[in-house]
Amino acid sequence: MSTYTITDAASLGAVLRRTRKSLGLTQETLSLQTGISRPTIRSIEQGKETAHLGLVLQICRDLGVTLEATPPEGLNDK
């Protein structure tokens, strides 16, 4: 399993595009599976920063992509 550092919408979009393609899915097929329009999928993969977070998270779930957040060192987990 590969790990990628996500620093912005473009890097997340690139991971989603790479994952979709490695699963052999077209944007159209992913659109049919998720109910998210192909133009919206294309925008997310291109790193459009105004993409709806809920849709981005749905695509992550449907592709099996797990997101993790690492808080800055020194912060307590309270």
C-alpha positions in Angstrom: 0.0 0.0 0.0 1.3 3.4 -1.0 1.1 6.5 1.2 0.8 10.0 -0.2 1.1 13.3 1.5 -1.9 15.4 0.7 -1.1 19.1 0.9 -3.9 20.6 -1.2 -6.9 19.9 -3.4 -4.7 19.1 -6.4 -2.6 16.4 -4.6 -5.8 14.8 -3.3 -7.3 14.9 -6.8 -4.2 13.3 -8.3 -4.4 10.4 -5.7 -8.1 9.9 -6.5 -7.4 9.9 -10.3 -4.5 7.5 -9.9 -6.5 5.2 -7.7 -9.5 5.2 -10.1 -7.3 4.4 -13.1 -5.5 1.6 -11.2 -8.9 0.1 -10.5 -9.7 0.2 -14.2 -12.5 2.6 -13.8 -13.4 5.4 -16.1 -14.9 8.6 -14.8 -18.2 7.6 -16.3 -18.2 4.2 -14.5 -17.3 5.9 -11.2 -20.1 8.4 -11.9 -22.6 5.6 -12.3 -21.4 3.7 -9.2 -21.4 6.8 -6.9 -24.2 8.9 -8.4 -21.8 11.8 -8.6 -21.8 13.5 -12.0 -18.8 13.0 -14.3 -18.1 16.8 -14.4 -17.9 16.9 -10.6 -15.6 13.9 -10.6 -13.4 15.6 -13.2 -13.3 18.8 -11.2 -12.3 16.9 -8.0 -9.6 15.1 -9.9 -8.3 18.3 -11.3 -8.0 19.8 -7.8 -10.9 22.3 -7.9 -10.8 23.8 -4.4 -14.5 24.5 -4.3 -15.5 20.9 -4.5 -18.1 19.8 -1.9 -16.2 18.0 0.9 -19.0 15.4 1.3 -18.7 14.4 -2.4 -14.9 14.1 -2.1 -15.2 11.9 1.0 -17.8 9.7 -0.8 -15.4 9.2 -3.7 -12.6 8.3 -1.3 -14.9 5.7 0.4 -16.0 4.3 -2.9 -12.5 3.9 -4.2 -11.2 2.5 -0.9 -9.0 5.5 -0.2 -8.4 6.2 3.5 -7.5 9.7 4.7 -5.6 10.3 7.9 -4.8 13.5 9.6 -1.6 14.1 11.6 -1.8 17.0 14.0 1.3 19.1 14.7 3.7 17.6 17.3 3.1 18.7 20.8 -0.7 18.8 20.6 -2.4 16.7 23.2 -5.1 14.2 22.1 -7.7 15.5 24.6 
